[in-house]
Amino acid sequence: MASNADRRMRCAAATALPKLRNPDEKNVLAQIHGSIQLATLTNRLRATSRTQPSGDGVHPDGGDSRTTVEVRDLTAVIESIAFVIALIATVAALGHAIGRRPAAAPALVLGVGLLVALGALAIGLAAPAANIAAGPAKWGLAALGFTAATQFRVRLLSRLRAPAFRLATAGAPLAFAFWALTAFVMLPQTSMATAGLIAAALLLNGAAFDRKAVLGAPAPAVVKQTVRLEGAAITAFGLPIAAFCIGAATAAGPSEPQLTPLLLTTISMLKGFVFGGLLGFAAARIGRRLYRAAGGRAAPAERRIDAMGGPAVMAGFGAALLAPVIGGDMLIAAVAAGLVWSEEAGRAPGVRRVLQRLSERAIPPAAYFAFGFLMLPRLADADMLTTLYAVAAVTILRAAPRLAALSSAKLPEGARNFIAWYGGAPGAGSALFLMMLTGEPAIANLDPALTVGSMCVACGVIGARASSKPLLDGFLQAAARGRSRRAYA
C-alpha cells in the first residue's frame, strides 16, 4: 500500500500540472509524476512479495512458508487440546464434593470464567481464538438435546395436554417470534436473519436453575411436573428451529441461488432425523430385550438401568458421530434418537433420571465457565439498546408468551404466574448455541448476534438466579394460605 508521502506527492503533482503554462515545465513535471507512480507500484509489489510465498514454498525473507503454516496449525491444535483438557478438569472439579456448590450456582461459574479471562489479559496472555470452543459446544449441545428428548414421551404429553406441552408447542414459538421481531425493530445493527439467531439462542433455555427446590417443596404435582419437563421439551423442540435459523443466516456462494444454504440445511435436517430415529428405534428394541434377559423388574436397579440405558447412550452418541458422514445434521440426529427411544422404551424405570442427572452435572457447569471465559468479554462492545433489549427479552418478552400459552390450562391458584416467570430463562443451551455459532464462518453479520446473545444470557442467568427463590417462597406461601382458607371453609 502506498505511503502518505507518496499520496501527497501525487496529489501535488496532479494539482500543479494543469496550472503550468510552459510546455517544458509540464513535460518535466509529468515525468516526475510518472516516476512517482512507478515507484509506488514497485513498493506495492515488494510489500506483496513479503507476505506471499514463492512458487516453491520458500518465503522471500528466507523462511519457509509451509513451515509457518504448519506451526500455526500445530499451535491451533495445541490450543484446542488445552482448552478441552481445561473443560474436562473443570467438569471434574465441579462434580467433586468441593465444587458441588459452585456447580449449582451458574452466575458464580459465569463470573469465574470472566475473571479468568480478564486475568489472562491482564498478565499479557493472548486471547484464545473465538471459535476454539465451537466443536466442543456442538457436541455438548447434541448431548443436551439427546438427554432432553429422553425425558418425556410426546404422545403422553400431548394426550394429557400437560402445561409443559403447551409451553413447548405454543409458548416457545410465540416467544421466538416476539424475540426476533423486537430485535429486528429495536437493534439497528441486526438483520432479520441475525434477529432469528438471537431468538434461537434465547429459545434453547434449558431447565430452571432451582428445579430441585421445587421438586422437594410441598408444591402441587402439576407444578412439579411442569417445572421438571418444560425445559426438556422446549430444548428438544427448539433445536430444529435453531438449525433452520442457521441455514437462513448462512450466506450463499458467488454462483449459488440465495436459498441454497436453506435448502441444504433442510435436507441435512431430514437426513439427521431419519438416521437418528432409526438408531433410537433399534436401541429401544435392543434395550427391552436386554431388560427382559436381565430379569425385568425382579433384577437389581443397576442392571435394569444398564440394560436400558446402555443402548440409549450408544444410539445418541452414534447418531451425533455418524450423521455428518451421510450429510445429516448431528444435532437433529441426536434429538431424533432420544425422542424415538423415549417413545419405544416405555417407562424405562430409572434410566431417564440417571441420564438427566449425568447431563446436569457435566454439561451446564462447563458450558457456563467456557461462556464466561470466551463470550462475556464481548459485553464491553454492548451499547444501551443492547442492554435494554436483553433486559426486556428475559422479563416481559419471556413471561408474556408463557402466560398466553397457559391461559386455558387447568392449574392451581397462583401457579400460572409462578410457572410463567420461573422458567424459560436463557441457560446452558443458549450458551452452547452461541459458542457453536463462532465456528460458522459463512454466517453473515454474526458479531451483533453474538454480542446481543451474550448480554441476554448474562442477564437471564443472573436475573433468574436472583428471582427464583423469592418466586418459589411467594408461591408456596400463597398455596399454604389457599389450603388454610379451604380447610377453614
N, C-alpha and C positions, 0 to 999 in steps of 0.2 A: 504494500500500500504506500502511496506517495506521502512524503512528509509535509508538514505545514509550510516549511520553507519553499519546497517545490511548488506548492499550490500558490503561495504569494507571488513567486517569480512568474508563474504562468499568467496569473491574473494581471500583474503589472504589465507584462509584455503584450497581452491581448488588449489591454486598455490603451496603452500608448501607441500601438501600431496604427490605428486609424487617424490619430492626431498629427502624425508626421507628414510633412509636405515634400521633403527632399527624397527622391527615389532611392539614392544611395543609403540614406539613413534607414529607409523602410526595408531595403534588402538586408542590411546588416542585422537589424533587429529581428527580421523574420528568420535569419539563420540562427540567431541566439535562441529564439523561441523554439525552433525545430530541435536544436541541441538539447534544450531542457526536456522536451518531450521524449527524445531518445534516451536521455539519462534516467528519466522517470521510469520508462519501460524496462530498462536494464535492471534498475533496482527492484522492480516488481518481480522480474524473472529470478533474480538472486534470492529474494525472500521466499519465493515459491519453491526453489530448489532446496532450500534449507529444511523445509517442512515435509517434502515429499521424497520417498525413496527412489533410487535409480532403478533401472530395469533389472539389475542383478541382485536387488535387495540390500545393497550397501548404501548406508546413509552418506551424503556428500561430506559431512563433517568427520567422517572416519568411523562412525558407529554402524552397527548392523541393525537395520530397521526391523527385521524379523525377530532379532533378539529382544528389541524394545517391546514389540507387541507381545512376545511370549512372556516377558517379565510382567507386563501389565496384566495379561490374562492370569498368570500364576498368582499375582497379588490379589486379584479379584476373587479367585478361588479360595485363597487362604483367608481372606476377609469373610467370605460366606461361611466357610467351615468354622471359623472362630465365632461368628455370630450364632450359628446353630448350636455349637457347644455351650455358649453362654446361655442360650434359651433353655437347653436341657438342664444345665446347672441351676437356672432359676426355678424351673419346674420342680426339680428335686428339693431345692431349699424350701420352696413354698409348700410342698407336700409334707415336709418334715414337721415334727411337733413344734419346733421353734417358729416355723413360718406359717402355721395354720391361721393365726390371727391376721397377719398381713394379707394372706391369700383371700380372706373373707372381706377385705377392705379394698375394693377396686380403686377408689380415689387415692388411697395411700400408695398402691402399686404404680398408678399413673404418675404420681408425684415423684416417686423414687426413680422411675425411668427418666423423667425430665431432669431431675437433679444430676443423674449420672451423665446425661448428655451435656448439660451446662458445665459440669466439672471437667469433662473431656475437652471441651472447647477452651476452658479457662487455662488449662495447662499446656495448650498448644497442639493437642492431638487433632489430626484431620478428621472431619466429619465423615462417617461412613456413607457409602452410596445410598441414595434414597430407595433404590429398588433391591437392596440386599435382602430384605425380608419378604419379597413378593412370592417366591417359591414356597417357603415355609408357611406363609399366610394362606396361600391357596390350599395347601394340604390341611392346615388347621381348620379352614372354613369347610372343607369337604368332610372332615371328621365331625365337626359341629353339626353340619347338615344331616349327616347319616344318623348321628345319635338323636337329634331332634325328631327325625322321621320315624324312629323306632319307638317313640314314647306314646304313640296313640294309634288308634285304628280309625281310618277315615269313615268307614261305613257306620261304625258305632257312634262316633261324634255327630255325624250328620243325621242319623236316625233319632238320636236323643235331642237334637237341636240344642246342644250344650252352649253356654256362653262363650267358651273357648273357640268353638267352631264359628260362632257369629263374629268374634273379634278377628279371626284369621281370614274369613271369606268376605266380610263386609267392612269391618272397621279398618283393617290394614290397607286394602286398596283405596278406600276413601282418604285415609291419612296420606298415602302415597301421592294421590292427586293434589291434595292440599299443599304438601311439602314442595312438590315440583312446581306448581303454578305460582306459589308465593316466592320461591327462589327466583323464578324467571322474571317476575314483575319487580321484586324488591332489590335484587342484586344486579347492577348494570353489567358486570363482567361475565355473567353466566348466559350461555345459550340454552335452548330448550333441552338439548342432549346433555349438557352439563348439569342442568337442574334435575334431569332424570337420574343421573348418577348420585347426586346428593340425596334425593329422595330414596333411592335404592339402599344407600348406606344406612339411612335412618330406619328403613323398614326392617333390616336384619337386627332387631333389637336384642333378642335372647331373653332369658327368663329374668324375673325380678330378682334383685340382689338379695333381699331378705326373705326369700321364699320359705326357708326353714322356719323362720319365726312365725309365719302364717300357718304353716302345716302343723306346728306344735302348739298353736294357740286355740282357745275354745271358740273357733270361728265356725260358721255353717259349712256343711260338707260341700255345697255347690261352690262356695267361695274358694275353698281349698283346692277343689278340682280345677277351677278356672285358673288360679294362680299357678298350679303345677303344670298345666297343659298349654296355656295360651302362648307362652314364649316358644315352645317347641313347634306348635302348629304354624305360627307366623313365620318362623325361620324356614321351615320346610316348604311352605307355600310361597315364601318371598324370594327364595333363591332363583327360581325360574324367571321372575320379574327382573331381578338384578342382572342375570346373564343376558336377558333381552336388552336391557339398558346399555350394557357394554357393547353389544353389537350395533345398537343405534348410534352410539357415540363414536364408533370407530370410523376413521376416515378411509374412503375408498382410494384405490390406486390411481395412477395417472390415466390409464386407459380403461378403467372399470366403471360401470354404472354406479350411481350413488348408493343404490340399495344392495349392492353386492355383499358388503360385510354383514348386513342384517340377514340376508338370505342364507349366507354360510353359517351364521350363528344359529339360525333356526334349524337348519339341517343337523348341525352338531348337537343341539339340544335333543332333537328327536332320536338320534343315534345313541346318545348317552342314556336317555330314558329307557329305550328298548333294551339296551345291553345291561344296564343296572337292574332293570326289572327282572330280566331272565336270571341273573345271578342271585337276586334276592329270593325269587321263587324256588330256585334249586336249593339255596341254603335253608329255607324254611322246611322243605320236604326232608332234606338230609337231617336237619336238627330234630324233627319229630321222630324219625326212625331211631336216631341215637338216644333220644329221650326214652322211648319205649324199651330199647335194649338195655338202658341203664337201670330199669326198674320202675319207671314212671314216678308217680307221687310217693311211692314207698322208698325211693332212692334218697340218699343224703342230699341236702340242698346244694352242696358244692358240685356234685356230679350232675344234678339236673341243670344247673346254670352252665356248666362246661358243655354239656350235650347240646343245649340250645344256643348258647352264646358264641361258642367257637365258630360254627359255620356262619353265623351272622357277621362277626367281625371279619372273617376271611372274605365274605361277599362284599362288604363295604370297601375293604382295602383293595380287593381285586378290581372292583368297578372303577375306583378312582385311578388305579395304576394302569389298567388296560384300556380304558375308554379312549384316551388320546391316541392310542395305536390305531384304532379303527376310525378316527376322526370324530369321536364323540366328546362331549363336554364332561369333564371329570366331576364337577360339582353336581350336575344333574344326574349323572350316573350314580353317585353316592347316595343322593336323596332318594332316587327311584329304588335302589336296592333296599334302603331302610323302610320305605313305605310298603313295598310288596312283601318284604319279610314280615313286617308287623301284621299285615292282613292275613297272611297264610300261617303264621306261627301260633295264632290264637292268643291265649292268655300269657304264655311264656313266663311262668312264675319266677320272679326274681331277676330275670335277665335284663329287663328294661331298667330296673332300679340300679343294677350294677353298672350298666353302660352309662347311665346318667351320672352316677357318682364319679366314675373314672373320667368322664369328659369334663365335668365341672372342676375337678381337682387339677387337671393338667392344662387344659386349653385356655380358659379365661385369664389366669394369672400371667402366663407367658405372653398372651396377646396384649394385655394391658401394659406390661413392662416394655415390650417392644414398641408399642404405640407411643408410650410416653417418651421413649428414647429417640425414636426416629421421626415421629409426626408432630408431637406437641411443639417443637421449636418453630413450626410454621405459624404458630399463633402470633408471633411478632409481626407478621405481614397482615394480620386481620385489621379491618377498619371498623368503624362504628356500625355501619349497616350489617356487616357480617355478624357482629356480636348481637345486635338486635334480632336478626333472623334466627340465630342459634337459640336465644332465649325463648322466642316465640315458638320455635319448632319443638322444643322439649316441654312446653307448657300447654298453651291453648290449642296449637295445631296438633298436638298429640292427644289431648283429652277429649276435644270436641267430637272427632270421628268415632272414638270409642264409646262415648256416651250415646251417640246416634245409633251405633250398632247394637247397643244393649237396651235400647228404648222399649222393645217388646219382649225382652227376656224376663222370665219369672225368677226374681231374685229377692232376697230378704230386704228389709228396710235398711237403707244406707249402703247396701252392698254395691249398688250400681255406681255411685260416685267413687267409692273406695277402689273398685276394680279399674275404673277409667283412669284414675290418677296414679294408681300404684304401679301398673305395668306399662310396657310399651316404650320405655326409655332406651336410647342407644346403649348398646353393650358390647360384648366381645365380638359378636357377629359384625357389627358396624366397624369396629377397629380392624378386624381381619380383612374385611372387604376393601377398606381404604388402603391398607398396606398392599393388598393384592393388585390394586389399580396402578401402583407405581411400576409394575412390570409390564404395563400395556403401553408401549411407545406409540402405537398407532391411534390412540385416542387424542382427538384434538381438544385444545383448551382444557387440559387436565388440572393445571395448578390451582385455578379457582375452586374446583370441586374438592381438591384435597385440603385446601385451607379452610373452606367453609365446613366441610365434613369433620375436620379435626376440632374446630371450635364447637360444633354440635355434640360430638362425642364427649369432649371435656365438660361442657355444661350439663349434658344429660347424666353422666356418671356422678358428678358432684351433686347436682340437684336431686337426683333420685336417691342417692345415698343419704343426703341430709333430710329428705322429707319422708322416707319410708317408715321410720319408727314413729314419728308423730301421726302419720296417717293410720298406721296399724293401731296405735293406742286409742286414737279417737274413734275408730270403727268398733273396737272391742268394747269401749265404754258405752257407745251408743247401743250396741247389741245387748249389753248387760242391762241397760235401762229399759230397753224394749221387753226383755224377758221378765223384768220385775213388774212392769206395767201389766203384762198379760197375766202373770201369776196373781197380782192383786185384783185384777178384774174378774 
